[in-house]
Amino acid sequence: MGLCHYVGTYCSQKVLFVCTAKRKSYCCFPSKLSRILQEQGRAQLRVSWGEAKYPDCRGFTVIEFQRLDLGKMDFSEVYAEFTQAVKLPDEVAAAAQIQDRIREYYQLHGQTPSP
């Protein structure tokens, strides 16, 4: 779903100094936008994600957030989702609907619309 940032892989179980099980480590966020802010913001501020076994998934401090240059960030990954969520009505359909409502108004009040 694009909510998580991969931090790394670490050995989660050893037997006689040999790794027998590995785990992947992620930092997950409540939205894609917050993940993108974290990924690109940490790169700008040079803030580490920590080690795979001990990831640092903390948020930004107020001072760190003030230092971010949002203009340099690429939000194209979420831009498409925003535009789909805010789809504007089709202009032709909207115009036809307005004309229908005007016609209905005049019919209801016993008048005929002028051309």
C-alpha positions as a printed Julia matrix, in Angstrom:
115×3 Matrix{Float64}:
   0.0     0.0     0.0
   3.06    2.24    0.03
   2.92    3.06    3.74
   6.23    1.52    4.78
   9.92    2.27    4.28
  12.3    -0.71    4.16
  15.13   -0.25    6.69
  17.05   -3.48    6.19
  17.44   -7.15    7.01
  18.99   -8.6    10.15
  19.72  -11.99   11.63
  16.95  -12.77   14.09
  18.18  -16.22   15.15
  21.63  -17.79   15.39
  22.65  -21.36   16.09
  26.33  -21.94   16.79
  27.23  -18.54   15.32
  25.35  -19.32   12.09
  22.33  -17.23   11.12
  19.33  -19.53   10.8
  16.58  -16.91   10.44
  16.47  -13.39    9.03
  13.89  -10.65    9.4
  13.14   -7.6     7.33
  12.66   -4.33    9.15
  10.3    -1.51    8.13
   9.11    1.85    9.38
   5.4     2.23    8.64
   3.37    5.43    8.58
  -0.35    6.3     8.57
  -0.3     7.57    4.94
   1.81    7.6     1.79
   2.24   11.33    2.2
   3.75   10.94    5.66
   6.07    8.17    4.37
   7.23   10.41    1.51
   7.79   13.32    3.89
   9.86   11.03    6.12
  11.92    9.52    3.28
  12.71   12.76    1.52
  12.92   14.81    4.71
  15.4    12.43    6.33
  17.53   12.63    3.19
  17.52   16.44    3.37
  18.32   16.51    7.07
  20.66   13.51    6.92
  18.66   11.75    9.64
  19.31    8.0     9.8
  16.71    5.26    9.79
  18.8     3.44   12.38
  19.9    -0.16   12.11
  17.7    -2.92   10.7
  17.47   -4.61   14.11
  16.73   -1.29   15.85
  15.0     1.0    13.35
  14.48    4.67   14.19
  10.91    5.39   13.05
  10.43    8.58   15.04
   8.75   11.63   13.6
  10.4    14.98   13.03
  10.84   17.51   15.78
   9.3    20.94   15.2
  12.77   22.37   14.5
  13.57   19.59   12.01
  10.25   20.09   10.23
  10.91   23.84    9.94
  14.22   23.07    8.22
  12.58   20.95    5.48
  12.4    22.38    1.97
   9.04   21.01    0.8
   9.6    22.64   -2.6
  12.4    20.17   -3.29
  10.27   17.14   -2.51
   8.69   14.93   -5.16
   5.05   14.23   -4.3
   4.18   12.69   -7.69
   3.48    9.32   -6.05
   0.5    10.76   -4.16
  -0.45   13.46   -6.67
  -2.37   10.99   -8.84
  -4.35    9.8    -5.82
  -5.2    13.38   -4.86
  -6.43   14.24   -8.35
  -8.55   11.07   -8.5
 -10.09   11.88   -5.11
 -10.96   15.4    -6.26
 -12.34   14.62   -9.71
 -14.18   17.56  -11.17
 -17.55   16.88  -12.79
 -17.65   16.57  -16.54
 -18.34   20.05  -17.93
 -20.8    18.85  -20.58
 -22.75   16.75  -18.09
 -22.8    19.62  -15.58
 -24.08   22.07  -18.23
 -26.81   19.63  -19.31
 -27.84   19.12  -15.69
 -28.09   22.89  -15.15
 -30.21   23.27  -18.29
 -32.52   20.46  -17.11
 -32.99   22.12  -13.73
 -33.79   25.48  -15.36
 -36.33   23.8   -17.65
 -37.89   21.98  -14.66
 -38.15   25.26  -12.75
 -39.99   26.99  -15.58
 -42.28   24.0   -16.12
 -43.11   23.9   -12.42
 -44.0    27.59  -12.42
 -45.99   27.48  -15.68
 -43.55   29.56  -17.7
 -41.45   28.86  -20.73
 -37.78   29.75  -20.76
 -36.61   32.29  -23.26
 -34.02   31.06  -25.75
